[in-house]
């Protein structure tokens, strides 16, 4: 390897030959070890180097793997030094399938996300604001907190409120993920507006979660404003935030905000001893098993840097806990005054809130700001202090003590309006104001010299698009048009134009290949109710069979983006389009 260059003169001159300068990748890579004390004669610096080297992990961009996986190990081996224990390369972040580039002008600034999502940060109860304001405004913790893994997380005790929702029905506590009416347990006058620093921390949680959840670490990933909002609403507002709010609200309503004690010989003792002989419901057993299995999977995936899968683990618990609460219907148990119903109510709500404790601990490295609020609401104080004390490691079921008093309840993640995508687009691409109209109505030189379209050109511009030959009603009824929902959307390797979709027709699920990959990112399509031709003969493309076709509208020259024919949720899946 040539370690010098003559094509430029900036850099460190080679001793004895000033025409040569040291190759930048030799000079730059050496900073990894000199920064932690290598080459120093001072005892403190020598001790620092021995403590910090070899690095457990090098995180690099994929375009510089040659330098970090070939040159750098060679330099270290030549110097008789140990190699880093692992090198992990991350992929590129694409904006709507194009690599971000300042020259292309498709860069998304962090400030855009902060300024758009920051105003969603809910107001804060003063009792929580006082303990968190200094750190929310930038004071660093004396020591980095310990987390459930070795992940590095921001340091903050900031506490916010989140988007609770309840159904507008006779049983408001039965609210599930689809509901959207805000519920706040403290009076409006008791809430204090968050600071700009707190709003930024709130929005940073949202962005961090999206990037870790949406993009498999090490691979290229696509970013779009629509996908960010969809993931936020589905996972954070409808998922985590809703589960926390509905569960804690039921404990506040039915147990005066005191975490209930499970029936004797039931919850913890029954599970750890003889589950078959315990007297609590099978559903509780099943949920505890899911929590325990998912907890181990979370740790393993975090340790192997598979962040997207690791972050999905607590959301598996969220979905399971939501189903459990809906199946057990604690709002119905609360209406019965008999002892058996009361015991079951205690069991169900303890099981729900203990699941939330474990979920919150797992999400802390990704959502440090929001989880701080939830931890306070659970009556557990500072989650950062808990992390520093090692309380978030080796989480065991039953760690939440019955009799604990909940903290002040408040929302966490309000829903984001879809219009926020356009707001962020406008922030990145501000439209210049239109030029003022001429003050005089007199014709200008430009207008006099302008070329007007000819009569033939005007006719061409206003002529209707040609219509296909007419068909009979018998021809039309042969086409079976149905309403379907897209439940899977993914790219097909080495196919630039095709997406592989799976659609739900209500009674069946089928695969459709659609040539819209140039216009739609897969995440944009998830959940859309679309029109499909259900009786189209199967066709094989790229080794896959397509069983149907999506309907879309586009310009006559097919150069414009096709707009899919979509439906609202009012129409049932599988409905025939007549």
N, C-alpha and C positions, 0 to 999 in steps of 0.2 A: 504494500500500500504506500503510495507516495504521500508523505505527510507535509508537503509544501506546495505552494502555487506561485507562478510568476505572472499570472494573468491579471492580478490586482495588487495594489501596494498597501492596502490597509491590513492591519493585523500585526502579529509579532514577527519581527525579522529573524531569519535563520542566522545564528552566529557565524560569522566568516563569509556569508554570502548574502549581502543585502538585497539582491534581486529576488530572493525567495522570501515568502512569509509563511508562517505555520498555517496549515490547513485548518479552517475554522472548526471542523468537526472533531479534530484532535483537541484543540483549545477548549471548545465548549463542553465536551464530554468530561474533561478533567474537573470541571467545576462541581460535579456531583460529589467528588471526594474531598476536594480542597475546601469546599463550603462547610464540611463537618470536621475539619481539623487535619486532613492528610498533609504531610510535609512540614507541619509545625514542630518546633522543639519545645513548646510549652506543655507542661504536664496536663493542664486542663484541656487543651486542644487534643492532645494524644488520647486522653480518656474519652473525650467526646467521640472521636473517630472510632475507637474500639467499641463504644456503645452503639453507634449508629450504623456501622458498616459490618457486614454487607447488608444492603437494603432488602427488606422483605419483598418489596414490590416496586417495579418501575412502571408507571403509567405513561404511555407515549401515544402519539398519533400514528395511524397506520402507514402514512407516507414516509416516516423516518425509522421504520423497523430495520432497514439495512444498517443504519448507523448504530442502532442500539443492540442489535442481535448479532452483528458481525464485527464491526470495528471496535465497539466498546468492550466486549468480552476479550477481544484480542489484545487491546491495550492493557487491560487489567491482568491478563495472564502473563503478559510480557513483564509487567511490574511486580509479579509475584503476589498479587492481591486476589482475594476471593471475589467471585462473581455475584451479582444480585441473585436472590433466590428465585425470582420470577420476573418476566417482562410481559406486560399485557398491553396490547394496542387497541385503541378505540377507533371506531369508524368515523365517517363524515356525517355531519348533520346537514341534510338536504332541506331546502325550502320548496315544498310542493314539487318534489322530485328533481330539483336542480341544485347543484352544489352551491352553497352560499359563497358569494364573492363580492367584494367591494366594487370591483370593476363592473360587474353585472348589475349592481344596485339592488340585489335581492337579499341583503343582510337584514336580519331581524334584531333590533336593539333590545337589550334587556330592559331598558327604561320604558319601552313600549308596553311590555308585559306588566311591569310594576305599576305604571300609571293607569292601565286599563283594569287590572284586577284589584289594585289597592283600595279603590272606593267600595269594593264589596266587603272589605274587612268590617265586621259588625262592631257596634259600640261595646265598651268594656265596663263591667261593674267596678266601681271605685275601689272596692276591697281588694280586687285583683290587680287593678292598675297601679296601686301604690307600691306593691312588691315587685312589679316587673318593669316599671317605667325606665329605670336607669339602664338596665341591660338591654331593653328594647331599643334604646336610643344609642347603643353602641358600646357600652362598657363591657370589656372582656371578662370572662370568668378567670379566676386565679389558676385553675387547672382545666385541661380539656376533659369533658365528661366521658365516662366509660359508657359504652352502648352494648346492645345485645350481641354485636359482632365487633370487628376491628374497624368498622366504617368511621370515617371522619365526618363530624357533623358540626353545624354552626353552634355557637354557644349563646343561648338565650333562655331566659325564664319567662319570656313574653307570654302573656295570656290573652286569648281572644275569645270571641263568642262564635257560635256556629249555627248553621241553618237547620233548625228543627222544623219539622212539619207535622201536622196532624190532620186526619181526615175530617171533613165536615159531615159528621154523622153522629149517631147516638153514642158511638164508642170512639171518641177522639183518640184514645190511647192505642187504638188498633192501627194507627196510621202506618202505612208501609212505604216503600221506596217511591211509589208513584205520586204520593200526596205532596202538596206544595204550600199549604197555609202556614205561615210562621207562627210559632208558639214560643213565648219568652216567659220565663218563670219569675223574673224580677220586673218591677214596674219600670215603665219607660223613663221616668224621671230619675231612676237610680242608675242609668247607663251613662257612660262618659265616652265621648267621641275618641276613637283611636288617634294616636299621633301619626305623622307621615312615616316615621321610622317603623311603627307597628304595621302600617299598611304595606310597606315594602316587604317586611318579614312575612306577612300573610301571603302576598303575591309570590314571593320567592319559594314558599312551600308549594304553591300550585305548579310553578314552572319546574321545580326540582322533581316533584312527583311525576309529572308528565314525561320528562326526559328519561327517568329511570324505569318507568312502567311501560312506556310505549315503544322504546327502542332497545332491542337486544344488544347488550353491551358488547362491543367489539365489531358490530356490524354497522353499515350505513343505515341511517334512519331518517324518515321524513317528518318535517315539522310543518304544521299548518295551523292557522288560527281556529278554523272550524274543529279540527281534531282536538286541540287544546280545550276548547269549551265543552265538547262532547264528553271527553274523559273527565273533566272537572265535575260536570253535572252528574254523570252516571256513577262515578266512584266516590267522589268526596261529598257532594251534596246529598244525592239520593242514597248513597251507600253508608259510608262511615258516619257522617254527620247526622243522618236520620236515625240510624240505629242507636247512637249515643243519646240523642234527645228523647226519643220515644221511651227508651228503657229507664233513663234517670227520671223522667217525668212521672212514670208509673210508680217508681219507688217513692218519690216525693208525695204523690197523691195518696198512696195506700199505706205507707209506713212512715209518714212524717219526715221523709228525707233520711231515714236510718236504714243502712243496708241490712236486709232481713237475714235471720239465721235459718239455714236449711233444716228440714225435719231431722230429728235425732236418728242416728244410724242410717242416714239416707245418702246425702250427697257425697261428701268426701270419704267418710268411713266406708260407705257401701261400695264406692268405686274402687278404692284402694284395697279393700278387703275382698268381698265376694259379690261382684256385680249381680250375679244371678239371684243371690239371696237378698238383695237390697229391696226396699219398698218404694224406690222412686221410679219414675217413668222411664221406659226404654229410650224415649227421645232424648232424655238428659244424658244417659249413657252414651248414646251415639254422638251427641255434640261434644262431650268431653273427649271421646276418642279422636274426633276430627281435630280438635284443638291440639291435643298432644302430638298427633302425627304431623300436623302442619307446622308446629313449633320446631320440630327437628328438621323438617325439610327447609324451613326458612334459614336456619343456621347453615346448613350444608350449601345451599345455593349462594348465600352471602359469602361464605368462605371461598367459593369457587368463582366469585365475581360475576355470577349470573344474576344480575340485579333485577332484570325484568321479571324473571320467574320468582325470585325471592320476594319482590314487592307484591306479586300477585297472591302470595300465600296468605297474608292476613285478610285479604279481600275474599278468599275462600271461606275463612272463618266468619267474616261479616255476612256473607250470603247464607251460610249454614245457620248462624244465629238468628238471622231474619226469618228463615223458614221455621226454625224452632219456636220462636215467639208467636208467629202467626198460627202454627199448628196448636200450640198449647193455649192460645187465647186468654192471657191473664186478665184482660178486661172483663171477660165473662166470669172467671173464677172470683174476681173481686166483688161481684154482685151477690155471691152466695156467702152466707154467714156460717155455714157448717165447718167443723174442724178440718175435715179432709180437704175442702176447697182452700182453706186458709193455708194449710201446709203445702199444698201444691203451688199456690201463689208464691209463697216464700221461696220454694225450690226453683220455680221458673225464673223469677226475677233475680235471685242470687246467681243462677247459672248464666243469665244474660249479662249481668254486670261484671262477673268474673271473666267472661269471654272478652268483654270490652277492655278490661285491664290488660290482658295479654296482647290483644290487638294493638292497643295504644303503645305498649312498650316496644312492639315490633316496628311500629310506624315512626317512632321517635327519631331515628337517624334521617328519615326522609321528610317528616313533617314536624320539625322541632317546635315551631310556633303554635300550631294547632293542638298538638298533643299536650303541650304545657297547659292549655286551657282544660282539656278533658281530664288530665291528671288532678288538677285542682277541683274540678267538679266531682270527681270520685272521692274527694276528701283525703287525698294522699299527699297534698302539699306540692313541693317542687319536683318536677320530673328530672330536672337537671341534677339536682342533689341526689335523687334516687339513682341516676345513672352513675354519678361519681362514686357513690357508695357501693356500686356493684349490684344493686337491687334488681336491675333489668336483665341480669344474666341468669341462666338456668331457671327460667320461670317455671314454677310448679303450680298445678291446679290447686285452688283453695287458698292462695296467698292473700286474698282480700278478706280482711277480718269482719265478720258480722258485727253489727253495732256501730260501725264507722259512720260518722255523720257526713252526708254529702256537702260539698261546697256550693256556692251560689250557682244556680243553673243558668245557662245562657246558650244562644245558638253558636254554631261553629262555621259552617259553610253555606251561606245563602246561595240559591240557584243563580246562575249567570244567564242573561238573556242572549239569544243567538245573535242579536244585533251587535254584540260586543266585537264580533269578528270584523265587521265593517269599520267599527271605531278604530281597531288596531291597524287595519289596512290603511285607513286614512292617515293615521299617525305616521306610518312608514312612508306613505306616498302622498304627501299633502298636495292638494290641487291648487295651482296658482289662481288667483282671482281673475275673472274674465276682464279683458281689456275694455275700458270705458268706450261707449258709443260716441261717434263724432258729435260735437255740439251742434253743428249746422246740418240742416236737412239737405243742403246743396250737394249734388253729386261730386264725389272726389275723383281725382285722376285715376286712382286704383279701380274704382267702380266703373268708370267709363271705359277703361281698358280691359276689364274682366271679360272672359270668354263665356258666354251663356251656352248651355247645351242646345244642340239643334233640336228641331221638332222630332226627328226620329229618335234621338237620344232620350228626350223627355218621355216619349211613348214607351221606350224600353224600360225606363226607370219606374213607370207607374203600371206597367203591364202585370197582370196577375201571373203567378207561377203556373206552369202547365200542370194540368190534372191528369192522373193516370186514366186509362180507358175504364169505362163504367163496368160495374159488375152487378149481378142480381143479388137479392137477399139470400138466395140459396148458397151463393158463393161465400157471403159474409158469415153465415151461421156455421160454416165448416171450421172457422177459426175459433178455437177455445181460448178466450182471453180471461185471465184470472188475476186476482190481487194476491201478491206474495210479499213476504218480508225478507230482506237480505239479512242473514244471520252469520254468514262467513264471507269475508272478502279478502283475497290475497293475490299477490303477484305470482306469475308463472315464470320460473327461471328461463332466461334467454328469450322471452317473449315480450317485446316492447309494448305491444298493443293490447294484449289479452289480460284479463283478470279472471281468476277462478272464483265463482260465487256459489254459495249454497243458499237456497231460498226455502222458506217455510210456507207451505200452502195450506196450513191448518191440519190437513189429514196426512200429509207426507212432506218429506224434504227431498229436494233434488239439486243436482249440480248443473250450473249454466256457465258457459264461457262467454264473456262479453268483451268486445273490442273497444273498451273505453279507458284503458290504462293510461293513455296520453292525457286524459281530461279529468280523471277522478282518482284521488288517493283512496286506497282501500278503506281507511277509517272513516272517510266521508260517507260511505255507503251503508255502514252498519246500522241496522234498525229501520232503514227506509222501506216504506210500503210502495211497491212498484207494480206496474202492469207487465205481465208476461204472456207470451204465446205458449200455452201449456201443451198443445198437441202437435208441436213441430217435430218432425222425424229427427231422431238423434243424429248428431254429427260428430265425428272424431277430429280433434285438433290437438297438436302437440302431445299426442298419446293419451289425451283425456276426452271423455265423451261429454257433449253438451246436450242437455235435455230441455230445450226451450230457448226463448229469446226475449230480451228486454225491449220495451217500447220506449222510443225517445224521439224528440223533434230536433231538427237541425236545419241549417240553411241549405239552399239548393245546391251550392257548390261543395257541401260537406266539409268546408274548412273551419266552420265555427264549432264551438263546443256543443255536443249533443246534450239536450236537456231531458232528463228522464221523466216519464209520466209517473207521477207519484200520487199517493192518497193519504188522507189523515187517518188517525186511529179509529175514526167512527165506523169504518167499513171492516168487516171481519175478513180474516185471511181465508183465501180460497174462494171468495165471492166471485161470481161470474160477471164479466163486463159485457153488457148488452147494448 
